[in-house]
């Protein structure tokens, strides 16, 4: 079981990006998922999380700008999460790391994707 991330890149201030994260491999059930960000020399910070039931939580710094969602619980994409980031600013520049809390296995991380906000 591993996580496959996509999205990210370079965007101008005020722009938008969407990150995706898919749990790949044998999966049973629906797992809590989310994203942390990491800046060089700093600790990871939780950006957003979504429970197996779809409840979302956000860091104060991204509330109102970022939206986390996941695929339909009845579909094959039930363990695919999305992070839509709007009105990006330079402080959002970081490496974004997706995670899934997979039953029995525990916390599993994606490879990370770089988001750079710059004019």
C-alpha positions as CSV (number, residue, x, y, z in Angstrom):
1,X,0.0,0.0,0.0
2,X,1.4,3.4,-0.9
3,X,0.2,7.0,-1.6
4,X,0.4,8.6,-5.0
5,X,0.4,12.4,-5.0
6,X,-0.2,14.7,-7.9
7,X,-0.7,18.4,-8.5
8,X,1.5,21.2,-7.2
9,X,3.8,23.4,-9.1
10,X,4.4,27.1,-9.6
11,X,1.6,29.6,-9.3
12,X,1.4,33.4,-9.0
13,X,0.0,35.0,-5.8
14,X,-3.7,34.9,-5.8
15,X,-3.8,31.8,-8.0
16,X,-5.1,28.3,-7.3
17,X,-3.9,24.8,-7.3
18,X,-5.4,21.4,-6.5
19,X,-3.5,18.5,-5.0
20,X,-4.6,14.9,-5.2
21,X,-3.6,11.9,-3.1
22,X,-4.7,8.4,-3.8
23,X,-4.2,5.3,-1.6
24,X,-2.9,2.7,-4.0
25,X,-2.9,-1.0,-3.3
26,X,-5.2,-3.3,-1.3
27,X,-7.4,-1.2,0.8
28,X,-10.3,-2.1,3.0
29,X,-12.3,0.6,4.6
30,X,-12.1,4.3,4.4
31,X,-9.1,6.0,6.0
32,X,-8.6,9.5,7.5
33,X,-6.4,11.5,5.2
34,X,-4.9,14.9,5.0
35,X,-1.9,17.1,4.2
36,X,1.0,18.5,6.1
37,X,3.4,21.2,4.8
38,X,7.1,21.4,5.4
39,X,9.4,24.3,4.9
40,X,13.2,23.9,4.9
41,X,14.5,23.7,8.4
42,X,11.0,23.8,10.0
43,X,8.7,21.2,11.5
44,X,5.8,19.8,9.6
45,X,2.5,21.7,10.0
46,X,-0.9,20.2,9.6
47,X,-2.7,22.0,6.8
48,X,-6.0,20.1,6.5
49,X,-7.5,16.7,7.4
50,X,-10.6,14.8,6.5
51,X,-12.1,11.9,8.5
52,X,-13.4,8.7,7.1
53,X,-16.9,10.2,7.4
54,X,-15.9,13.4,5.5
55,X,-15.5,15.8,8.4
56,X,-12.9,18.4,7.5
57,X,-10.5,20.4,9.7
58,X,-8.1,23.2,8.7
59,X,-5.2,25.1,10.0
60,X,-6.3,28.7,10.9
61,X,-3.9,30.0,8.2
62,X,-5.8,28.3,5.4
63,X,-9.4,28.5,6.6
64,X,-11.6,30.1,3.9
65,X,-9.0,29.5,1.2
66,X,-8.3,25.8,1.1
67,X,-10.9,23.0,0.8
68,X,-10.2,19.3,1.4
69,X,-12.5,16.7,0.0
70,X,-12.5,13.0,-0.9
71,X,-14.1,10.6,-3.4
72,X,-17.5,9.1,-2.9
73,X,-17.6,6.6,-0.1
74,X,-19.3,4.1,-2.4
75,X,-16.8,4.4,-5.2
76,X,-13.3,3.1,-6.0
77,X,-12.1,6.6,-5.2
78,X,-13.2,6.5,-1.6
79,X,-9.5,6.8,-0.5
80,X,-8.6,9.6,-2.9
81,X,-8.3,13.0,-1.3
82,X,-8.1,16.4,-2.9
83,X,-6.9,19.7,-1.5
84,X,-8.1,22.7,-3.5
85,X,-6.0,25.8,-2.7
86,X,-7.3,29.2,-3.6
87,X,-6.0,32.7,-3.2
88,X,-2.5,31.4,-2.6
89,X,0.2,33.6,-1.2
90,X,3.9,33.4,-0.8
91,X,3.6,32.0,2.7
92,X,1.9,28.9,1.3
93,X,5.2,28.0,-0.5
94,X,6.3,24.6,0.9
95,X,6.4,20.9,0.2
96,X,3.0,19.4,0.8
97,X,2.9,15.8,2.2
98,X,-0.2,13.7,2.0
99,X,-0.9,11.1,4.6
100,X,-3.4,8.4,5.3
101,X,-4.0,6.6,8.6
102,X,-4.4,3.1,7.3
103,X,-5.8,0.5,9.5
104,X,-3.2,-1.9,11.0
105,X,-0.4,-0.3,8.9
106,X,-0.6,3.1,10.6
107,X,0.4,6.5,9.2
108,X,1.5,6.3,5.6
109,X,3.0,9.2,3.7
110,X,3.1,10.2,0.1
111,X,6.3,11.4,-1.6
112,X,5.3,15.0,-1.3
113,X,4.8,17.7,-3.9
114,X,6.3,21.2,-4.1
115,X,4.0,24.2,-4.2
116,X,5.7,27.5,-5.0
117,X,3.9,30.8,-5.0
118,X,5.8,33.5,-6.7
119,X,5.4,36.3,-9.1
